[in-house]
């Protein structure tokens, strides 16, 4: 029988994950049953939310068991089909295993049209991160012309799209990121009005004050921690805060005591709303249609940080916590021949 490789959760991390938490194993290649397809992975996504799935704790995403294969958003090619929905050679996307080959229910996959752009974008600007940015900004943040929008982790897959959409909405856009290369990309290429390198800034509060002289109307929070602490006192009356991620806290063994800044919400009457992209599943296509138009027109740019080789998937994941990536972090598992 043909074989394939998959990554399994070897142990639960304490604090920041390490290579010891992953195990690469060789298994028999699965065969699809009725209504299923066998998919060869071409690109695999790694995302910060996966850190939560490595814990044995209840969350919005079901945790992985030790010894089980991990899961990720994947773009792949159908190599065997027992479903009328897809033929061999079709390019699809969905949540599959961290594996070179995986079986999936055809009803849980979506077709990827290579004519819309590189197929890898189905995991980035034209996939979950792009949809998160689109609805998180427009539905939760609701930016108005002249508003000041602050985006943390602004050079990431979600934040970079949020900032560009806010700019298209007529807002003043300020981003935070962790390197000068990222700052240059945000301001020189993406049109951000200002950007703050939080790793090189001794006084984040003063930096936010300088970049946002009229206060903050919309805060798109991808990180939490000290950056959010610095933004909070600058929230204007009727400000909107979209809480999308808290990567600054994901590796903490104990959650810091808080929140202690809620009194500001009395003064500002700000709205703070958590954001989960799966809630927008019925409107997914609407977001992708708009985003694809923006990308094709050049109104929204994107970058991908591609790590080659399935064996390097843990490196790509661990790099998220070091701030290595600009744009979407991907693993290229196999070559795509159009």
GIFEN-V953876 format. One record per pair of residues at least 4 apart in sequence whose C-alpha atoms are under 8 Angstrom apart, sorted by the first residue. I is the first residue (numbers start at 1). J is the second residue. D is the distance in whole Angstrom. If there is no record, write none. Layout:
# GIFEN-V953876
I&J&D / I&J&D
This chain:
# GIFEN-V953876
1&28&7 / 1&29&7 / 2&28&6 / 2&29&5 / 3&26&7 / 3&27&6 / 3&28&4 / 3&29&5 / 4&26&6 / 4&27&6 / 4&28&6 / 4&29&5 / 4&99&7 / 4&100&6 / 4&101&6 / 5&24&7 / 5&25&6 / 5&26&4 / 5&27&6 / 5&99&6 / 5&100&6 / 5&101&8 / 6&24&6 / 6&25&6 / 6&26&7 / 6&27&7 / 6&69&7 / 6&97&7 / 6&98&6 / 6&99&4 / 6&100&6 / 7&22&7 / 7&23&6 / 7&24&5 / 7&25&6 / 7&69&6 / 7&70&6 / 7&98&5 / 7&99&6 / 8&22&6 / 8&23&5 / 8&24&6 / 8&25&7 / 8&66&8 / 8&67&6 / 8&68&5 / 8&69&4 / 8&70&6 / 8&98&8 / 9&21&6 / 9&22&5 / 9&23&6 / 9&54&8 / 9&64&7 / 9&65&7 / 9&66&5 / 9&67&5 / 9&68&6 / 9&69&6 / 9&70&6 / 10&20&7 / 10&21&5 / 10&22&5 / 10&23&5 / 10&66&6 / 10&67&6 / 11&20&7 / 11&21&5 / 11&22&7 / 11&66&6 / 11&67&8 / 12&21&6 / 12&54&6 / 12&55&6 / 12&56&8 / 12&66&7 / 13&17&5 / 13&18&7 / 13&21&6 / 13&54&7 / 13&55&8 / 14&251&8 / 14&253&7 / 15&251&5 / 15&252&6 / 15&253&6 / 16&251&5 / 16&252&8 / 17&21&7 / 17&251&8 / 17&318&7 / 18&22&8 / 18&318&7 / 19&314&7 / 19&315&8 / 22&314&7 / 24&311&8 / 29&101&7 / 29&102&8 / 30&38&8 / 30&101&8 / 30&102&7 / 30&103&6 / 31&38&7 / 31&103&7 / 32&36&5 / 32&37&5 / 32&38&6 / 32&80&7 / 32&81&7 / 32&82&6 / 32&103&6 / 32&104&8 / 33&37&8 / 33&82&6 / 34&82&5 / 34&83&7 / 35&82&5 / 35&83&4 / 35&84&8 / 35&105&6 / 35&106&6 / 35&107&8 / 36&81&6 / 36&82&5 / 36&83&6 / 36&103&7 / 36&104&5 / 36&105&4 / 36&106&5 / 37&78&7 / 37&79&8 / 37&80&6 / 37&81&4 / 37&82&6 / 37&83&7 / 37&86&8 / 37&103&6 / 37&104&6 / 37&105&7 / 37&106&6 / 38&78&6 / 38&79&6 / 38&80&5 / 38&81&6 / 38&101&7 / 38&102&6 / 38&103&4 / 38&104&7 / 39&76&6 / 39&77&5 / 39&78&5 / 39&79&6 / 39&80&7 / 39&101&6 / 39&102&5 / 39&103&6 / 39&104&7 / 40&76&5 / 40&77&5 / 40&78&6 / 40&79&6 / 40&100&6 / 40&101&5 / 40&102&7 / 41&74&6 / 41&75&6 / 41&76&4 / 41&77&7 / 41&99&7 / 41&100&5 / 41&101&6 / 41&102&8 / 41&333&6 / 41&334&7 / 42&74&7 / 42&75&6 / 42&76&5 / 42&77&7 / 42&332&6 / 42&333&5 / 42&334&5 / 42&335&6 / 42&336&7 / 43&74&6 / 43&75&5 / 43&76&7 / 43&120&6 / 43&330&7 / 43&331&6 / 43&332&5 / 43&333&6 / 43&334&7 / 44&72&7 / 44&73&6 / 44&74&5 / 44&75&7 / 44&98&7 / 44&123&8 / 44&330&6 / 44&331&5 / 44&332&7 / 44&333&7 / 45&72&6 / 45&73&5 / 45&74&6 / 45&123&6 / 45&329&7 / 45&330&5 / 45&331&6 / 46&50&7 / 46&72&7 / 46&73&8 / 46&313&8 / 46&316&7 / 46&317&5 / 46&329&6 / 46&330&6 / 46&331&8 / 47&317&7 / 47&320&8 / 47&329&8 / 48&247&7 / 48&317&8 / 48&320&7 / 48&321&8 / 49&53&7 / 49&245&8 / 50&54&7 / 51&55&7 / 51&250&7 / 51&251&8 / 52&59&7 / 52&61&8 / 52&63&7 / 52&250&7 / 53&59&8 / 53&61&6 / 53&62&6 / 53&63&4 / 53&64&6 / 54&63&6 / 54&64&6 / 54&65&8 / 55&63&6 / 55&64&8 / 56&63&6 / 56&64&8 / 56&65&8 / 57&63&7 / 58&62&7 / 58&63&7 / 59&63&8 / 64&68&7 / 64&69&8 / 64&70&7 / 69&97&6 / 69&98&7 / 70&97&6 / 70&98&5 / 71&95&7 / 71&96&6 / 71&97&4 / 71&98&5 / 72&95&5 / 72&96&6 / 72&97&6 / 72&98&6 / 73&93&7 / 73&94&6 / 73&95&4 / 73&96&6 / 73&123&7 / 74&93&5 / 74&94&6 / 74&95&6 / 74&96&6 / 74&123&7 / 75&91&7 / 75&92&6 / 75&93&4 / 75&94&7 / 75&119&7 / 75&120&7 / 75&122&7 / 75&123&7 / 76&91&6 / 76&92&6 / 76&93&6 / 77&88&8 / 77&89&6 / 77&90&6 / 77&91&5 / 77&92&6 / 78&86&7 / 78&87&7 / 78&88&5 / 78&89&5 / 78&90&5 / 78&91&6 / 78&92&7 / 79&88&5 / 79&89&6 / 80&87&8 / 80&88&6 / 81&86&7 / 81&87&6 / 81&88&6 / 83&87&8 / 83&106&7 / 85&106&7 / 85&107&8 / 86&90&6 / 86&106&7 / 90&111&7 / 90&112&8 / 91&111&6 / 91&112&5 / 91&113&7 / 91&114&8 / 92&109&6 / 92&110&5 / 92&111&4 / 92&112&5 / 93&109&6 / 93&110&5 / 93&111&6 / 93&112&7 / 93&122&7 / 94&108&7 / 94&109&5 / 94&110&6 / 95&109&8 / 96&102&7 / 96&103&8 / 96&104&7 / 97&102&6 / 100&310&7 / 100&333&7 / 104&108&7 / 104&109&8 / 105&109&7 / 112&119&7 / 112&122&7 / 113&117&8 / 113&119&7 / 114&118&6 / 114&119&6 / 116&292&7 / 117&121&7 / 120&124&7 / 121&125&6 / 121&126&5 / 121&127&7 / 122&126&5 / 122&127&4 / 122&128&8 / 123&127&5 / 123&128&6 / 123&129&7 / 124&128&6 / 124&129&5 / 124&130&6 / 124&157&6 / 124&328&6 / 125&129&6 / 125&130&4 / 125&131&8 / 125&157&7 / 125&158&8 / 125&161&7 / 125&291&7 / 125&302&7 / 126&130&6 / 126&131&7 / 126&288&6 / 126&291&7 / 126&292&7 / 127&131&6 / 127&288&7 / 128&132&6 / 128&277&7 / 129&133&6 / 129&157&6 / 129&158&5 / 130&134&6 / 130&157&7 / 130&158&6 / 130&161&6 / 130&288&8 / 130&291&7 / 131&135&6 / 131&277&7 / 131&284&7 / 131&287&6 / 131&288&7 / 132&136&6 / 132&158&7 / 132&276&8 / 132&277&5 / 133&137&6 / 133&158&5 / 133&159&7 / 133&161&6 / 133&162&5 / 134&138&6 / 134&161&8 / 134&162&7 / 134&165&7 / 134&287&6 / 134&291&8 / 135&139&5 / 135&140&7 / 135&277&8 / 135&280&8 / 135&287&7 / 136&140&5 / 136&141&6 / 136&220&8 / 136&242&7 / 136&244&8 / 136&275&6 / 136&277&8 / 137&141&4 / 137&142&6 / 137&143&7 / 137&162&6 / 137&165&8 / 137&166&7 / 137&220&7 / 137&242&7 / 138&142&5 / 138&143&7 / 140&240&7 / 140&241&8 / 140&242&6 / 140&273&7 / 140&275&8 / 141&218&6 / 141&219&7 / 141&220&7 / 141&240&5 / 141&241&6 / 141&242&6 / 142&218&8 / 142&240&8 / 143&147&6 / 143&149&7 / 143&166&7 / 143&169&7 / 143&171&7 / 143&217&8 / 143&218&7 / 144&169&7 / 144&170&7 / 144&171&6 / 145&169&6 / 145&170&4 / 145&171&5 / 146&170&6 / 146&171&5 / 146&172&6 / 147&170&8 / 147&171&5 / 147&172&6 / 147&216&8 / 147&217&6 / 147&218&7 / 148&171&6 / 148&172&5 / 148&173&6 / 148&174&7 / 148&212&7 / 148&214&8 / 148&215&7 / 148&216&5 / 148&217&5 / 148&218&6 / 149&163&8 / 149&166&7 / 149&171&7 / 149&172&6 / 149&173&5 / 149&174&6 / 149&216&6 / 149&217&6 / 149&218&5 / 149&219&6 / 149&220&8 / 150&173&6 / 150&174&5 / 150&175&6 / 150&176&8 / 150&216&7 / 150&218&6 / 150&219&5 / 150&220&6 / 151&159&6 / 151&162&7 / 151&163&7 / 151&173&8 / 151&174&6 / 151&175&5 / 151&176&6 / 151&219&6 / 151&220&5 / 151&221&6 / 151&222&8 / 152&159&7 / 152&175&6 / 152&176&5 / 152&177&7 / 152&220&7 / 152&221&6 / 152&222&6 / 152&223&6 / 152&227&7 / 153&159&6 / 153&175&7 / 153&176&6 / 153&177&5 / 153&222&6 / 153&223&7 / 154&158&8 / 154&159&4 / 154&160&5 / 154&162&8 / 154&163&7 / 154&175&5 / 154&176&6 / 154&177&6 / 154&186&8 / 155&159&6 / 155&160&5 / 155&175&8 / 155&176&8 / 155&177&6 / 155&182&6 / 155&183&8 / 155&185&8 / 155&186&7 / 155&326&6 / 155&327&6 / 156&160&6 / 156&325&7 / 156&326&6 / 156&327&4 / 156&328&6 / 157&161&7 / 157&302&8 / 157&303&8 / 157&326&8 / 157&327&4 / 157&328&4 / 157&329&8 / 158&162&6 / 159&163&6 / 159&220&8 / 159&222&7 / 160&164&6 / 160&186&8 / 160&190&8 / 160&302&7 / 160&327&7 / 161&165&6 / 161&300&7 / 161&301&8 / 161&302&8 / 162&166&6 / 162&220&8 / 163&167&6 / 163&173&6 / 163&174&8 / 163&175&7 / 163&192&7 / 164&168&6 / 164&190&6 / 164&191&7 / 164&192&7 / 164&299&8 / 164&300&6 / 165&169&6 / 165&300&8 / 166&170&7 / 166&171&6 / 166&172&8 / 166&173&7 / 167&171&5 / 167&172&7 / 167&173&6 / 167&191&7 / 167&192&7 / 168&299&8 / 172&192&8 / 172&193&6 / 173&192&5 / 173&193&5 / 173&194&7 / 174&192&6 / 174&193&6 / 174&194&5 / 174&195&5 / 174&196&8 / 174&211&7 / 174&212&8 / 175&186&8 / 175&192&7 / 175&194&7 / 175&195&5 / 175&196&6 / 176&183&8 / 176&195&6 / 176&196&5 / 176&197&6 / 176&198&6 / 177&182&6 / 177&183&6 / 177&195&7 / 177&196&6 / 177&197&5 / 177&198&6 / 177&199&8 / 178&182&7 / 178&183&8 / 178&197&5 / 178&198&6 / 178&199&5 / 178&200&8 / 178&323&7 / 179&183&6 / 179&197&6 / 179&199&7 / 180&184&6 / 180&197&7 / 181&185&6 / 182&186&6 / 182&326&7 / 183&187&6 / 183&195&6 / 183&196&7 / 183&197&7 / 184&188&5 / 184&189&7 / 185&189&5 / 185&190&6 / 186&190&5 / 186&191&6 / 186&192&6 / 186&195&7 / 187&191&5 / 187&192&5 / 187&193&6 / 187&194&6 / 187&195&7 / 188&192&8 / 190&300&8 / 190&301&7 / 194&211&6 / 195&211&8 / 196&201&8 / 196&207&7 / 197&201&6 / 198&202&8 / 198&204&7 / 198&227&8 / 201&207&8 / 203&207&6 / 204&208&6 / 204&227&7 / 204&230&6 / 205&209&6 / 205&230&5 / 205&231&7 / 206&210&6 / 207&211&6 / 208&212&6 / 208&230&7 / 208&231&7 / 209&213&6 / 209&215&7 / 209&234&8 / 212&216&7 / 215&234&5 / 215&235&6 / 215&236&6 / 216&231&8 / 216&234&6 / 216&235&5 / 216&236&6 / 216&239&7 / 217&235&6 / 217&236&6 / 217&237&8 / 217&238&7 / 217&239&4 / 217&240&6 / 218&235&8 / 218&239&6 / 218&240&5 / 218&241&6 / 218&242&8 / 219&231&8 / 219&239&8 / 219&240&6 / 219&241&5 / 219&242&6 / 220&241&6 / 220&242&5 / 220&243&6 / 220&244&7 / 221&228&7 / 221&241&7 / 221&242&6 / 221&243&5 / 221&244&6 / 221&245&6 / 221&246&7 / 222&243&7 / 222&244&5 / 222&245&4 / 222&246&6 / 222&247&7 / 223&227&7 / 223&228&7 / 223&245&5 / 223&246&4 / 223&247&5 / 223&248&5 / 223&249&8 / 224&228&5 / 224&229&8 / 224&245&7 / 224&246&5 / 224&247&7 / 224&248&6 / 224&249&7 / 225&229&6 / 225&246&7 / 225&248&6 / 225&249&7 / 226&230&6 / 227&231&6 / 228&232&6 / 229&233&8 / 230&234&8 / 231&235&7 / 232&261&8 / 232&264&7 / 233&264&7 / 235&239&6 / 235&264&8 / 235&268&7 / 235&270&7 / 236&268&6 / 236&270&7 / 237&267&7 / 237&268&4 / 237&269&6 / 237&270&6 / 238&268&6 / 238&269&5 / 238&270&5 / 238&271&7 / 239&268&7 / 239&269&7 / 239&270&5 / 239&271&6 / 240&270&6 / 240&271&5 / 240&272&6 / 240&273&8 / 241&270&7 / 241&271&6 / 241&272&5 / 241&273&6 / 242&272&6 / 242&273&5 / 242&274&6 / 242&275&6 / 243&272&7 / 243&273&6 / 243&274&5 / 243&275&6 / 244&274&6 / 244&275&5 / 244&276&7 / 246&250&7 / 247&251&8 / 247&321&8 / 249&255&7 / 261&265&8 / 262&266&7 / 263&267&7 / 264&268&6 / 264&269&8 / 265&269&5 / 265&270&5 / 265&271&8 / 266&270&8 / 276&280&8 / 277&281&7 / 280&284&6 / 283&287&7 / 284&288&6 / 285&289&6 / 286&290&7 / 287&291&6 / 288&292&6 / 289&293&6 / 290&294&6 / 291&295&6 / 291&300&8 / 292&296&6 / 293&297&6 / 294&298&6 / 294&299&5 / 294&300&5 / 295&299&6 / 295&300&5 / 295&301&6 / 302&327&7 / 303&326&7 / 303&327&5 / 303&328&6 / 304&326&7 / 304&327&5 / 304&328&5 / 304&329&6 / 304&330&7 / 305&325&6 / 305&326&6 / 305&327&6 / 305&328&6 / 305&329&5 / 305&330&6 / 306&329&6 / 306&330&5 / 306&331&6 / 306&332&6 / 307&312&7 / 307&313&8 / 307&316&6 / 307&329&8 / 307&330&6 / 307&331&5 / 307&332&6 / 308&312&7 / 308&331&6 / 308&332&5 / 308&333&7 / 309&313&7 / 309&331&7 / 309&332&6 / 309&333&5 / 309&334&8 / 310&331&7 / 310&332&7 / 310&333&5 / 312&316&7 / 312&331&8 / 313&317&6 / 313&331&6 / 314&318&6 / 315&319&6 / 316&320&7 / 316&329&7 / 316&330&7 / 316&331&7 / 317&321&8 / 318&322&7 / 319&323&6 / 319&324&5 / 319&325&7 / 320&324&6 / 320&325&7 / 320&329&8 / 325&329&6
